[in-house]
Amino acid sequence: MLFGFLPKQMWIHSSLSQCFINPTTTTTTSLGKYHSSSIGAQVENGNLDGSQSEEKTIAQISQIENSAARVVYELKNGHTDQASNPSLINNVLGVVATLGKVEDDNLSRIFSEYLGLDHMLAIVCKSNESIKHLEPYYQKGKINKSSGLHGGLGSSFSKPLDGRFLVICLEDLRPYVGELAAGDPQKKLALPKPRLPNGTCPSGFIDFDVNMINVEIANSSCLTASGLGLRETSFYSLFSCLQVYKTRTEMMSALPCMSDGALSLDGGMIKRTGFFSPGSSFR
């Protein structure tokens, strides 16, 4: 299943009502299927804090067999044979799903569905030197499966890491180069509001997706040699100037001023200009 960015206020993942099927047991494992009401009550009573919920999220990632994201957190937690090799994870920040927080479950579902599972589980690292450590090769290009993430599996993994996995390298991305919002500790991008041909801002426009994600202050700057943070690099590359509207109708009315697609709170999705995604995953 797809899962979402951690909601800012409750630090929980929301579900897209999709599941991974375990073919050996015919059971389903739901990632991040927490109910806001019960979690909210625990937060109010002081029985659940942010770190506990984030740990649960990482624990859910660790349930995904044959996953590079799972291996990364096993290494970070010191649970594998190569955990003592700091070069493997020194410059690895985590996976996309755990590096951003949003205001509520609905935004979490929408943003996660837009990105898709591969991008939500993408490993984010600072430099391409990190990639060499994650997956080393022999001289003829064959993967060295005794080292890197492949060699870090340890005895606790029932299946070896196989197939491709996505790694985002911050220093190699084409970052946002404009101004930042003045005085904003989140360092949001100073993107001009969209304008219709008559000069007005479209009705129902909320914000740009890239500015609706909250990042830890430690990840908001100085992650690259030029001092950039996650918003200008990773999240801008993933979302660019994707617009967010209140309703599907308002989103469609804003087509003339759309450059990188749009989402609406009621499930509308335009992947990019001219690429529509009808239907809804909401239930």
Secondary structure as the mmCIF struct_conf table of DSSP 4:
data_model
#
loop_
_struct_conf.conf_type_id
_struct_conf.id
_struct_conf.beg_label_comp_id
_struct_conf.beg_label_asym_id
_struct_conf.beg_label_seq_id
_struct_conf.end_label_comp_id
_struct_conf.end_label_asym_id
_struct_conf.end_label_seq_id
STRN STRN1 PHE A 3 PHE A 3
HELX_LH_PP_P HELX_LH_PP_P1 PHE A 5 PHE A 5
STRN STRN2 LEU A 6 PRO A 7
TURN_TY1_P TURN_TY1_P1 LYS A 8 MET A 10
STRN STRN3 SER A 15 SER A 15
BEND BEND1 SER A 17 SER A 17
STRN STRN4 PHE A 20 ASN A 22
TURN_TY1_P TURN_TY1_P2 PRO A 23 THR A 26
STRN STRN5 THR A 27 THR A 29
BEND BEND2 LEU A 31 GLY A 32
HELX_RH_AL_P HELX_RH_AL_P1 SER A 36 GLU A 44
TURN_TY1_P TURN_TY1_P3 ASN A 45 GLY A 46
BEND BEND3 ASN A 47 ASN A 47
HELX_RH_AL_P HELX_RH_AL_P2 GLY A 50 ILE A 61
TURN_TY1_P TURN_TY1_P4 SER A 62 GLN A 63
BEND BEND4 ILE A 64 ILE A 64
TURN_TY1_P TURN_TY1_P5 GLU A 65 ASN A 66
HELX_RH_AL_P HELX_RH_AL_P3 ALA A 68 LYS A 76
TURN_TY1_P TURN_TY1_P6 ASN A 77 GLY A 78
BEND BEND5 THR A 80 THR A 80
TURN_TY1_P TURN_TY1_P7 ASP A 81 SER A 84
HELX_RH_3T_P HELX_RH_3T_P1 PRO A 86 LEU A 88
TURN_TY1_P TURN_TY1_P8 ILE A 89 ASN A 91
STRN STRN6 VAL A 92 VAL A 95
HELX_RH_AL_P HELX_RH_AL_P4 VAL A 96 LEU A 99
STRN STRN7 LYS A 101 VAL A 102
BEND BEND6 GLU A 103 ASP A 104
HELX_RH_AL_P HELX_RH_AL_P5 ASP A 105 LEU A 115
HELX_RH_AL_P HELX_RH_AL_P6 LEU A 117 MET A 120
TURN_TY1_P TURN_TY1_P9 LEU A 121 LEU A 121
STRN STRN8 ILE A 123 CYS A 125
BEND BEND7 LYS A 126 LYS A 126
HELX_RH_AL_P HELX_RH_AL_P7 ASN A 128 LEU A 134
BEND BEND8 GLU A 135 GLU A 135
STRN STRN9 TYR A 137 TYR A 137
TURN_TY1_P TURN_TY1_P10 GLN A 139 LYS A 140
BEND BEND9 GLY A 141 GLY A 141
STRN STRN10 ILE A 143 ILE A 143
TURN_TY1_P TURN_TY1_P11 LYS A 145 SER A 146
BEND BEND10 SER A 147 SER A 147
HELX_RH_AL_P HELX_RH_AL_P8 GLY A 148 GLY A 151
TURN_TY1_P TURN_TY1_P12 GLY A 152 GLY A 152
TURN_TY1_P TURN_TY1_P13 SER A 155 SER A 156
BEND BEND11 SER A 158 LYS A 159
BEND BEND12 GLY A 163 GLY A 163
STRN STRN11 VAL A 167 CYS A 169
HELX_RH_3T_P HELX_RH_3T_P2 LEU A 170 ASP A 172
BEND BEND13 LEU A 173 LEU A 173
BEND BEND14 GLY A 178 GLY A 178
STRN STRN12 LEU A 180 LEU A 180
TURN_TY1_P TURN_TY1_P14 ALA A 182 GLY A 183
TURN_TY1_P TURN_TY1_P15 PRO A 185 GLN A 186
STRN STRN13 LEU A 189 LEU A 189
HELX_LH_PP_P HELX_LH_PP_P2 LEU A 191 PRO A 194
TURN_TY1_P TURN_TY1_P16 PRO A 197 ASN A 198
BEND BEND15 GLY A 199 GLY A 199
HELX_LH_PP_P HELX_LH_PP_P3 THR A 200 PRO A 202
TURN_TY1_P TURN_TY1_P17 SER A 203 GLY A 204
STRN STRN14 PHE A 205 PHE A 208
HELX_RH_3T_P HELX_RH_3T_P3 ASP A 209 ASN A 211
BEND BEND16 MET A 212 MET A 212
STRN STRN15 ASN A 214 ASN A 214
HELX_RH_3T_P HELX_RH_3T_P4 ILE A 217 ASN A 219
BEND BEND17 SER A 220 SER A 221
BEND BEND18 LEU A 223 THR A 224
TURN_TY1_P TURN_TY1_P18 ALA A 225 SER A 226
TURN_TY1_P TURN_TY1_P19 LEU A 230 LEU A 230
HELX_RH_PI_P HELX_RH_PI_P1 ARG A 231 PHE A 235
HELX_RH_AL_P HELX_RH_AL_P9 TYR A 236 PHE A 239
TURN_TY1_P TURN_TY1_P20 SER A 240 CYS A 241
STRN STRN16 GLN A 243 TYR A 245
BEND BEND19 LYS A 246 THR A 247
HELX_RH_AL_P HELX_RH_AL_P10 ARG A 248 SER A 253
TURN_TY1_P TURN_TY1_P21 ALA A 254 ALA A 254
HELX_RH_3T_P HELX_RH_3T_P5 LEU A 255 CYS A 257
BEND BEND20 SER A 259 ASP A 260
STRN STRN17 ALA A 262 SER A 264
TURN_TY1_P TURN_TY1_P22 LEU A 265 ASP A 266
BEND BEND21 GLY A 267 GLY A 267
STRN STRN18 MET A 269 ARG A 272
TURN_TY1_P TURN_TY1_P23 THR A 273 GLY A 274
STRN STRN19 PHE A 275 PHE A 276
BEND BEND22 GLY A 279 GLY A 279
#
